[in-house]
Each structure stands twice: as C-alpha cells, then as structure tokens.
Amino acid sequence: MLAIIKTGGKQYKVAVGDKIKIEKLEGEDGAKLTFEEVLFIGDETDVKIGTPLVAGAIVEGTIVEQGRHKKVWGIKHKPKKRYKVKFGHKQLFTEVEITKIA
C-alpha cells in the first residue's frame, strides 16, 4: 500500500514501515500521529486519487525522534557598503515511522 500525504506545506510518498523526516510537529517520542490530508492511496489492484483529498483516508504514524538538521550557512552582502554578515540555521524536524494506511 502506498500513499501521498501533505504536511508542513510539502507532500511525501509513504508506505507502511517508512521513516520520514518532516517539519516539526508537537509531541513526545513514541506519540501517535494521524495525517488526514491524504492526496493518493493505491496498490497493485486499486487506486484512489483525491480531488483534492481522499475522503475518509487516514495515515497513522509514531514519532521516532525530534531533532535538528545539519547547519546551513548563508551570507548577506551589500556591495560597496562594507557590509557582510555570515549566519547559520538549523531546521527543526520530526522523524515519523508510518504504521498504518487506511
């Protein structure tokens, strides 16, 4: 079984047992999550495509880890003004293991 879910402004292709890193969601490690914005559900025999969402479809998962990605560096620069600033950013994420697609 395969599904496409929408969370955090992005779309993810998931199957049962997959671990995905998504934008940070509130919850402790081991907590249950349900994704109700399901855009597609399908397998080898049956396909359901939502317009825009599949009615009654739910994808469930458990939180594996709350963490931060590696640091990404950026630079602000204004030519001829002697202005240059280097900055870093670490994006928060939630790692989720998909347990059920219904």
C-alpha distances in whole Angstrom, upper triangle without the diagonal:
4,7,11,13,17,19,23,23,20,17,14,11,9,6,7,11,11,15,16,20,20,24,25,24,27,26,27,25,23,23,20,18,17,16,16,17,13,14,11,7,6,5,8,10,9,10,11,14,16,20,19,17,15,17,16,13,13,11,13,14,18,20,21,24,26,28,30,29,32,35,35,39,40,44,46,49,52,54,58,57,57,54,51,48,45,43,39,36,34,30,29,25,23,20,17,15,11,11,9,7,9
4,7,10,14,16,20,20,17,13,11,7,6,5,8,11,10,14,14,17,18,21,23,22,25,25,26,25,23,22,19,18,16,14,15,14,11,11,8,6,5,6,9,12,11,9,10,12,14,17,17,15,13,16,16,12,12,10,13,14,17,19,20,23,25,26,27,27,29,32,32,36,37,40,42,45,48,50,54,54,53,50,47,45,42,39,36,33,31,28,26,23,21,19,16,14,11,12,10,8,10
4,6,10,13,16,16,14,10,8,6,5,6,9,12,11,14,13,16,15,18,20,20,23,23,24,23,22,21,18,15,13,11,11,11,7,7,5,4,6,9,12,14,12,10,9,10,11,14,14,11,10,13,13,10,10,8,11,13,16,18,20,22,23,25,26,25,28,31,31,34,35,38,40,43,46,48,52,52,51,48,45,43,40,37,35,31,29,25,24,21,19,17,15,14,10,12,10,7,9
4,7,10,13,13,10,7,5,4,6,9,12,14,12,14,12,14,13,16,18,18,21,22,24,23,22,21,19,16,13,10,11,9,6,5,5,7,9,12,15,17,15,12,11,10,10,13,12,10,10,14,14,11,11,9,12,14,17,18,20,21,22,23,24,23,26,28,28,31,32,35,37,40,42,45,49,48,48,45,42,40,37,35,32,29,26,23,22,19,18,17,14,14,12,14,13,10,12
4,7,10,10,8,6,5,7,7,10,13,15,13,13,11,13,11,13,15,15,18,19,21,21,20,19,16,13,11,7,8,6,5,6,7,9,12,15,19,20,17,15,13,12,11,13,11,9,10,13,13,10,9,8,11,12,15,16,18,19,20,21,22,22,25,27,27,30,31,34,35,39,41,44,47,47,47,43,41,38,36,33,30,27,24,21,20,16,15,15,13,13,11,14,13,10,12
4,7,7,6,4,6,9,11,14,16,18,15,15,12,13,10,11,14,13,16,18,21,21,21,19,17,13,11,8,8,6,6,7,10,12,16,19,22,23,21,18,16,14,12,13,11,10,12,14,15,12,11,11,13,14,16,17,19,19,19,20,21,20,24,25,25,28,28,31,32,36,38,41,44,44,44,40,38,35,33,30,28,24,22,19,18,15,14,15,14,15,14,16,16,14,15
4,5,6,6,8,11,12,15,17,18,16,15,12,11,8,8,10,9,13,15,18,18,19,17,15,12,11,8,9,7,9,11,14,16,19,22,25,27,24,21,19,17,16,17,14,13,15,17,17,15,13,12,13,13,15,14,17,17,16,17,18,18,21,23,22,26,26,29,30,34,36,39,43,42,42,38,36,33,31,28,25,21,19,16,14,12,11,13,12,14,14,17,17,15,17
4,5,8,10,14,15,18,20,21,18,16,13,11,7,6,8,9,12,15,18,19,20,18,17,14,14,11,13,11,13,14,17,19,22,25,28,30,28,25,23,20,19,19,16,16,18,20,20,18,16,15,16,15,17,15,17,17,15,16,16,16,19,20,20,23,23,26,27,30,33,36,39,38,38,34,32,29,27,24,22,18,17,13,12,10,11,13,13,16,16,19,20,19,21
4,7,10,14,16,19,22,22,20,18,15,13,10,9,12,12,16,19,22,23,24,22,20,17,16,13,14,11,13,13,16,19,22,25,28,30,27,24,22,19,17,17,14,14,17,20,21,19,18,17,18,18,20,19,21,20,19,19,18,18,21,21,20,23,23,26,26,30,32,35,38,37,37,34,32,29,28,25,23,19,18,15,15,14,14,16,16,19,19,22,22,20,22
4,7,10,13,16,19,20,17,16,12,11,9,9,12,13,17,20,22,22,23,22,20,17,16,13,14,11,12,12,14,17,19,22,25,27,25,21,20,17,16,17,14,14,17,19,20,18,17,15,17,17,19,18,20,19,18,18,18,17,20,21,20,23,23,26,27,30,33,35,39,38,38,35,32,30,28,25,23,20,18,15,15,13,14,15,15,17,16,20,20,19,21
4,7,10,13,16,17,15,14,11,12,10,11,14,15,19,21,23,23,23,22,20,16,15,12,13,10,9,9,11,13,16,18,21,23,21,18,16,14,14,15,13,12,14,17,18,15,15,13,15,16,18,18,19,20,19,20,20,19,22,23,22,25,26,29,30,33,36,38,42,42,42,38,36,33,31,29,26,23,21,18,17,15,15,15,14,16,15,18,18,16,18
4,6,10,13,14,11,11,8,10,9,11,14,15,19,20,22,21,21,20,18,15,14,11,13,11,10,10,10,12,14,16,19,21,20,17,16,15,15,17,15,14,15,18,18,15,14,12,14,13,16,16,17,18,18,19,19,18,21,23,22,26,27,30,32,35,38,40,44,43,43,40,37,35,32,29,26,23,21,18,17,14,14,13,12,13,11,15,15,14,16
4,7,11,12,9,11,9,12,12,15,18,18,21,22,24,22,22,21,19,16,15,13,14,12,10,10,9,10,11,13,16,18,17,14,14,13,14,17,16,14,15,18,18,15,14,11,14,14,16,17,18,19,20,21,22,20,23,26,25,29,30,33,35,38,41,43,47,47,46,43,40,38,35,33,30,26,24,21,20,17,16,14,13,13,11,14,14,12,15
4,7,9,6,8,8,11,12,15,17,17,20,20,21,20,19,19,16,14,13,11,14,13,11,11,10,10,11,12,15,18,16,15,15,15,16,19,18,16,15,18,17,14,12,9,11,11,13,15,15,17,19,20,21,21,23,26,27,30,32,35,37,40,43,46,49,49,48,45,42,39,37,34,31,27,25,22,20,17,15,13,11,9,7,10,10,9,13
4,6,6,9,10,14,15,18,20,20,22,22,22,20,19,19,16,15,14,13,15,15,12,14,12,10,10,10,13,16,15,14,15,16,17,21,20,18,16,19,18,14,13,9,11,11,13,15,16,19,21,22,24,23,26,29,30,33,35,39,41,44,47,49,53,52,52,48,45,43,40,37,34,31,28,25,23,19,17,15,12,10,7,9,8,8,11
4,6,9,11,15,16,19,21,20,22,21,21,19,16,17,14,14,13,13,16,17,14,16,14,12,12,12,15,17,17,16,17,18,20,23,22,19,18,20,18,14,12,9,9,9,11,14,14,18,20,22,24,24,27,30,31,35,37,41,43,46,49,52,55,55,54,50,47,44,42,39,35,32,29,26,24,20,17,14,11,8,5,5,6,7,11
4,7,10,13,15,19,20,19,21,20,19,17,15,16,14,14,15,15,18,19,17,19,17,16,16,15,18,20,20,20,21,22,23,26,25,23,21,23,21,18,15,12,11,9,10,12,12,15,18,20,22,22,25,28,29,33,35,39,42,45,48,51,54,54,52,49,46,43,40,37,33,30,27,24,22,19,16,12,10,6,5,6,8,10,14
4,6,10,12,16,17,17,20,19,19,16,15,16,15,14,15,14,17,18,16,17,16,15,16,16,18,21,21,20,20,21,22,25,24,21,21,23,22,18,16,12,11,9,11,12,11,14,16,18,19,19,22,25,26,30,32,36,38,41,45,47,51,50,49,46,42,40,36,34,30,27,24,21,20,16,14,10,8,6,6,8,10,11,15
4,7,10,13,14,15,17,16,16,14,13,14,14,13,15,14,18,18,17,19,18,18,19,19,22,25,24,23,23,23,24,26,25,23,22,24,23,20,17,13,12,9,10,9,8,10,13,14,16,15,18,22,23,27,29,33,35,39,42,44,48,47,46,43,39,36,33,30,27,24,20,18,16,12,10,7,5,4,7,10,12,14,18
4,6,10,12,13,16,16,16,14,15,15,14,13,14,13,16,16,16,17,17,17,19,20,23,25,24,23,22,22,22,25,22,21,21,23,23,19,17,13,13,10,11,10,10,10,12,13,14,13,16,19,20,24,26,30,32,35,38,41,45,44,43,40,36,33,30,27,24,21,18,15,13,10,8,6,5,7,8,12,14,15,18
4,7,9,11,14,14,15,14,15,15,15,14,15,14,18,17,17,19,19,20,22,23,26,29,28,25,25,24,24,26,23,22,23,25,24,21,19,15,15,12,12,10,10,9,9,9,10,10,13,16,17,21,23,26,29,32,35,38,41,40,39,36,33,30,27,24,20,17,14,11,10,6,6,4,6,9,11,15,17,18,21
4,6,8,12,13,15,14,16,15,15,12,13,12,15,14,15,17,18,19,22,24,27,29,27,25,24,22,22,23,21,19,21,23,23,20,17,14,14,12,12,11,12,11,10,10,11,11,14,17,17,21,22,26,28,31,34,37,40,39,39,35,32,29,27,23,20,17,14,10,9,6,5,6,8,11,12,16,17,17,20
4,6,10,12,15,15,17,16,16,13,15,13,16,15,17,18,20,22,25,27,30,32,30,27,26,24,23,24,21,20,22,24,24,21,19,16,16,14,15,12,14,12,10,10,10,11,14,16,16,19,20,24,25,29,32,35,38,37,36,33,30,27,25,21,18,14,12,8,7,5,6,9,10,14,15,19,20,20,23
4,7,9,11,12,15,14,14,12,14,14,17,16,19,21,23,24,27,29,32,34,32,30,28,27,25,27,24,22,24,25,25,22,20,17,16,14,13,11,12,10,8,8,9,11,15,16,17,20,22,25,26,30,33,36,40,38,37,33,31,27,25,22,19,15,12,9,6,4,5,9,10,14,16,19,20,21,24
4,6,10,11,13,11,11,9,11,11,14,15,17,20,22,23,26,28,32,33,31,29,27,26,24,26,23,21,22,23,22,20,17,15,14,12,11,9,12,11,9,11,12,15,18,20,21,24,25,29,30,34,36,40,43,41,40,37,34,31,29,25,22,18,16,12,9,8,6,9,10,13,15,17,18,19,21
4,7,10,12,10,11,10,12,13,16,17,20,23,25,26,29,31,34,36,34,32,30,29,27,28,26,23,25,25,24,22,19,17,15,13,12,10,12,11,9,12,14,17,20,22,23,26,28,31,32,36,38,42,45,43,42,38,36,32,30,27,24,20,17,15,11,10,9,12,12,15,17,18,20,21,23
4,7,8,6,8,9,12,14,17,19,21,24,26,26,29,30,34,36,34,32,30,30,28,30,27,25,26,26,24,22,19,17,14,12,10,8,10,10,9,12,15,18,21,23,25,28,30,33,35,39,41,45,48,46,45,41,39,35,33,29,26,22,19,17,13,12,9,11,11,14,15,17,18,20,22
4,6,6,9,11,14,17,20,22,23,27,28,28,30,32,35,37,35,34,32,32,31,33,30,28,28,29,26,24,21,19,15,13,10,7,9,8,8,11,15,18,21,23,26,29,31,34,36,40,43,46,49,47,46,42,40,36,34,30,27,23,20,18,14,13,10,11,11,14,16,17,19,22,24
4,6,9,11,15,17,20,22,23,26,27,27,29,30,33,35,34,33,32,32,31,33,31,28,28,29,27,24,21,18,15,11,8,5,5,6,7,11,14,17,20,23,25,29,31,35,37,41,44,47,50,48,47,43,40,37,34,30,27,24,20,18,15,12,9,9,9,11,14,15,18,20,23
4,7,9,13,16,19,21,22,25,26,25,27,28,31,33,31,31,30,30,30,32,30,27,27,27,25,22,19,16,12,9,6,5,6,8,10,14,18,20,23,26,28,32,34,38,40,44,47,50,53,51,50,47,44,40,37,34,30,27,23,21,18,15,11,11,9,10,12,12,15,18,20
4,7,10,13,16,19,20,24,24,24,26,27,31,32,31,30,28,29,28,30,28,25,25,25,22,20,16,14,11,8,6,6,8,10,11,15,18,21,24,27,29,32,35,38,40,43,46,50,53,51,50,46,44,40,38,34,31,27,24,21,17,15,11,11,10,11,12,12,14,17,19
4,7,10,13,16,17,20,21,20,23,24,28,29,27,26,25,25,24,27,25,22,21,21,18,16,13,11,7,6,5,7,10,12,13,17,20,22,26,28,30,34,36,39,41,44,47,50,54,52,51,48,45,42,39,35,32,29,25,22,19,16,12,12,9,10,10,9,11,13,15
4,7,10,12,14,17,18,18,21,23,26,27,25,24,22,22,21,23,21,18,18,18,16,14,10,8,6,5,6,7,11,13,13,17,19,21,25,27,29,32,34,37,38,42,45,48,51,50,49,46,43,40,37,34,31,27,24,21,17,14,11,11,8,10,9,10,11,12,14
4,6,9,10,14,15,15,18,20,24,25,22,21,19,19,18,20,18,15,14,14,12,10,7,6,5,6,9,11,14,16,17,20,22,23,27,29,30,34,35,38,40,43,46,49,52,51,51,47,44,41,39,36,33,29,26,23,20,17,14,14,11,11,10,10,9,10,11
4,6,7,11,12,13,16,19,23,23,21,19,16,16,14,17,15,11,12,13,11,9,6,5,6,8,11,12,16,17,17,20,22,23,26,28,29,32,33,37,38,41,44,47,50,49,49,45,43,40,38,34,31,28,25,21,19,16,14,14,11,12,10,11,10,10,11
4,6,9,11,12,16,19,23,23,20,17,15,14,12,14,12,9,9,9,8,7,5,7,9,12,14,16,19,21,21,24,25,26,29,31,32,35,35,39,40,43,45,48,52,50,51,47,45,42,40,37,34,30,28,24,22,19,17,18,15,16,13,14,12,11,10
4,6,9,11,15,18,22,22,19,16,14,12,10,11,9,6,8,9,10,8,8,9,11,14,17,18,21,22,22,24,25,25,28,30,30,33,33,36,37,40,43,45,49,48,48,45,42,40,38,35,32,29,27,23,21,19,17,18,16,17,14,16,14,12,12
4,6,8,11,15,18,19,16,13,10,9,8,10,9,6,6,8,9,6,7,7,11,13,17,18,21,23,23,25,26,26,29,31,31,34,35,38,39,42,44,47,51,50,50,47,44,42,40,37,34,30,28,25,23,20,19,18,16,16,13,15,13,10,10
4,7,10,14,17,18,15,11,9,6,5,8,6,5,6,9,11,9,10,11,14,17,20,21,24,25,25,27,27,27,30,32,31,34,34,37,38,41,44,46,50,49,50,46,44,42,40,37,34,31,29,26,25,22,21,21,18,19,16,18,16,12,13
4,7,10,13,14,11,8,6,5,6,9,9,8,7,10,12,9,11,11,15,17,20,22,24,26,27,28,29,28,31,33,33,36,36,40,41,44,46,48,52,52,52,49,46,44,42,39,36,33,31,28,27,24,22,21,19,18,15,17,14,11,11
4,7,11,11,8,6,5,7,8,12,12,10,8,11,11,8,10,10,13,16,19,22,24,26,27,29,30,29,32,35,35,38,39,42,44,47,49,51,55,55,55,51,49,46,44,41,38,35,33,29,28,25,23,21,19,17,14,15,12,8,9
4,7,8,6,4,6,8,11,15,15,13,11,14,14,11,13,13,16,18,22,24,25,28,29,31,32,31,34,37,36,40,41,44,46,49,51,53,57,57,57,54,51,49,46,43,41,37,35,32,31,27,25,23,21,19,15,16,13,10,11
4,6,6,6,9,12,15,18,19,17,15,17,17,14,15,15,17,19,22,25,26,29,31,32,33,32,35,38,38,41,42,46,48,51,53,55,59,59,59,56,53,50,48,45,42,39,37,33,32,29,27,24,22,19,16,16,14,11,12
4,6,8,12,14,18,21,22,20,18,20,20,18,19,18,21,23,26,28,29,32,34,35,36,35,38,40,40,44,45,48,50,53,55,57,61,61,61,58,55,53,50,48,45,42,40,36,36,32,30,28,25,22,19,19,17,15,16
4,7,11,14,17,20,21,20,17,19,19,17,19,19,22,24,27,30,31,34,36,38,39,38,40,43,43,46,48,51,53,55,58,60,64,64,64,60,58,56,53,50,48,44,42,39,38,34,32,30,27,25,21,21,18,16,15
4,7,10,13,17,18,16,13,15,16,14,16,17,20,22,26,29,30,33,35,36,38,37,40,42,42,45,46,49,51,54,56,58,62,62,62,59,56,54,52,49,46,43,41,37,36,33,31,29,26,24,20,20,17,14,13
4,7,10,13,14,13,11,13,14,12,15,16,19,21,25,28,29,32,33,34,35,35,37,40,39,42,43,46,48,50,53,55,59,59,59,56,53,51,49,46,43,40,38,35,34,30,29,27,24,23,19,20,17,13,13
4,7,10,11,10,7,10,11,10,13,14,18,20,24,27,29,31,32,34,35,34,37,39,38,42,42,45,46,49,51,54,57,57,58,54,52,50,48,45,42,39,37,33,32,29,28,26,24,23,19,20,16,13,12
4,7,8,8,6,10,12,11,14,15,19,21,25,27,29,31,31,33,33,33,35,37,36,39,40,43,44,46,48,51,54,54,55,51,49,47,45,43,40,37,35,32,31,28,27,26,23,23,20,21,18,14,14
4,5,4,4,7,10,10,12,14,18,21,24,26,28,30,30,32,33,32,35,37,36,39,39,42,42,45,47,50,53,53,53,50,48,46,44,41,39,36,34,31,30,27,26,26,23,23,20,21,19,15,14
3,5,7,9,13,13,15,17,21,24,27,28,31,32,32,34,34,33,36,38,37,39,39,42,42,45,46,49,52,52,53,49,48,46,44,42,40,36,35,32,31,29,28,28,26,26,23,25,22,18,17
4,7,9,13,12,14,16,19,22,25,26,29,30,30,31,31,31,34,35,34,37,36,39,39,42,44,46,50,49,50,47,45,43,41,39,37,34,32,29,28,26,25,26,24,24,22,23,21,18,17
4,6,9,8,11,12,16,19,22,24,26,28,28,29,30,30,33,35,34,37,37,40,40,43,45,48,52,51,51,48,46,44,42,39,37,33,32,28,27,25,23,24,21,22,19,20,18,14,14
4,6,6,9,11,15,18,22,24,26,28,29,31,32,32,35,37,36,39,40,43,44,47,49,51,55,54,55,51,49,47,45,42,39,36,34,30,29,26,24,24,21,21,18,19,16,12,11
4,6,9,12,15,19,22,25,28,30,30,32,34,34,37,39,39,42,42,45,46,49,51,54,57,56,57,53,51,49,47,44,42,38,36,32,31,28,26,26,23,23,19,20,16,13,11
4,7,10,13,17,20,23,26,28,28,31,33,33,37,39,39,42,43,46,47,50,52,55,59,58,58,54,52,50,48,44,42,38,36,32,30,27,25,25,21,21,18,17,14,11,8
4,7,10,14,17,20,23,25,26,28,30,30,34,36,36,40,40,44,45,48,50,53,57,56,56,52,50,47,45,42,39,36,33,30,28,24,22,21,18,18,14,14,11,8,6
4,6,10,14,16,19,21,22,25,27,28,31,34,34,37,39,42,43,47,49,52,55,54,54,51,48,45,43,40,37,33,31,27,25,22,19,18,15,14,11,11,8,6,5
4,7,11,13,16,18,19,22,24,25,28,31,31,35,36,40,41,45,47,50,54,53,52,49,46,43,41,37,34,31,28,24,22,19,16,15,11,11,7,8,6,5,6
4,7,10,13,16,17,20,23,24,27,30,31,35,36,40,41,45,48,51,54,53,52,49,46,43,41,37,34,30,27,24,21,18,14,13,10,9,6,6,5,6,8
4,7,9,12,14,17,20,21,24,27,28,32,34,38,40,43,46,49,52,51,50,47,44,41,38,35,31,28,24,21,18,15,11,10,6,5,4,5,7,9,12
4,6,9,12,15,18,19,23,26,28,31,33,37,39,43,46,49,52,51,50,46,43,40,37,34,30,27,23,20,17,14,10,9,6,5,7,7,10,13,15
4,6,8,11,14,16,20,23,25,28,30,34,36,40,43,46,49,48,46,43,40,37,34,30,27,23,20,17,14,11,7,6,5,6,9,10,13,16,18
4,7,10,13,15,18,21,24,27,30,33,36,39,43,46,49,47,46,43,39,36,33,30,26,23,19,17,14,11,8,5,5,6,10,12,15,18,21
4,6,10,12,15,18,20,24,27,30,33,36,40,43,46,44,43,39,36,33,30,26,23,19,16,14,11,8,6,5,7,10,13,15,18,21,24
4,7,10,14,16,18,22,24,28,30,33,37,40,43,41,40,36,33,30,27,23,20,17,13,11,8,6,5,6,9,12,15,18,21,22,25
4,7,10,12,15,18,21,24,27,30,34,37,40,38,37,33,30,26,23,20,16,13,10,9,6,5,6,8,11,14,18,20,23,25,28
4,7,9,11,14,17,21,23,27,30,33,36,34,33,29,26,23,20,16,13,10,6,6,4,6,8,10,14,17,20,23,26,27,30
4,6,9,12,15,19,22,25,28,31,34,33,32,28,25,22,18,15,12,9,6,5,6,7,10,11,15,18,20,24,26,27,31
4,6,10,13,17,20,23,27,29,32,31,29,26,23,20,16,14,10,8,6,8,10,11,14,14,18,21,24,27,30,31,34
4,6,10,13,16,20,23,26,29,28,26,23,19,16,12,10,6,5,5,8,11,13,16,17,21,24,27,30,33,33,37
4,7,10,14,17,20,23,26,25,23,20,17,14,11,8,6,5,7,9,12,14,18,19,23,26,28,31,34,34,37
4,7,11,13,17,19,22,22,20,17,13,11,7,6,4,7,9,12,15,18,21,23,26,29,32,35,37,38,41
4,7,10,14,16,19,18,17,14,11,8,6,5,6,8,11,13,17,20,23,25,29,32,34,37,39,39,42
4,6,10,12,16,15,13,10,7,6,4,6,9,11,15,17,21,23,27,29,32,35,37,41,43,43,45
4,7,10,13,12,11,8,6,5,6,8,11,13,17,19,22,25,29,31,34,38,39,43,45,44,47
4,6,9,9,8,6,4,7,9,11,15,17,21,23,26,29,33,35,38,41,43,47,48,48,50
4,7,6,7,5,7,9,12,15,18,20,24,26,29,32,36,38,41,44,46,50,51,51,53
4,5,7,7,9,12,15,18,21,23,27,29,32,35,39,41,44,47,49,52,54,53,56
4,6,8,10,14,17,20,24,26,30,32,36,38,42,44,47,50,52,56,57,57,59
4,5,9,12,16,18,22,25,29,30,34,37,41,43,46,49,51,55,56,56,58
4,7,10,13,17,20,23,27,29,33,36,40,42,45,48,50,54,56,56,58
4,7,10,13,17,20,24,26,29,32,36,38,42,45,47,51,52,52,55
4,7,10,14,17,20,23,26,29,33,35,39,42,44,48,49,49,52
4,6,10,13,17,19,23,26,30,32,35,39,41,44,46,47,49
4,7,11,14,17,20,23,27,29,33,36,38,42,44,44,47
4,7,11,13,17,20,23,26,29,32,35,38,40,41,44
4,7,10,13,16,20,22,26,29,31,35,37,38,40
4,6,10,13,17,19,22,26,28,31,34,34,37
4,7,10,13,15,19,22,25,28,30,31,34
4,7,10,13,16,19,22,25,27,28,31
4,7,10,13,17,19,22,25,26,28
4,7,10,13,16,19,21,22,25
4,6,10,12,15,18,19,22
4,7,10,13,16,17,21
4,6,9,12,14,17
4,6,10,12,15
4,6,8,11
4,7,10
4,6
4
